[in-house]
Amino acid sequence: MYVIYWLLTGDKTYIGFSNNFPRRLEEHRKKCVKSTKKFNQFEHYILERVETLIEARQRERYWKSSAGRKKLKKLYSLIVARSSSD
């Protein structure tokens, strides 16, 4: 099982996938990942789960595409709206 995830900090985002999400998240937190080394505090969201590595790569590519980014922007708007109403 693979997890496609989204990290947010300020105006920066990172999309990745892993077959061991807790370990990968810890690597991000310990600043072991070059792409997220400069992220301070970040929020994480699981976008979806898939069975195979091929599917994970395809879905990661989708979320990084223009169409996927537009969808993420809508999701982010919903997250902000929900947290504002709490």
Secondary structure, 3 states (H helix, E strand, C coil): CEEEEEEEECCEEEEEEECCHHHHHHHHHCCCCHHHCCCCCCEEEEEEEECCHHHHHHHHHHHHCHHHHHHHHHHHHHHHHHHHHC
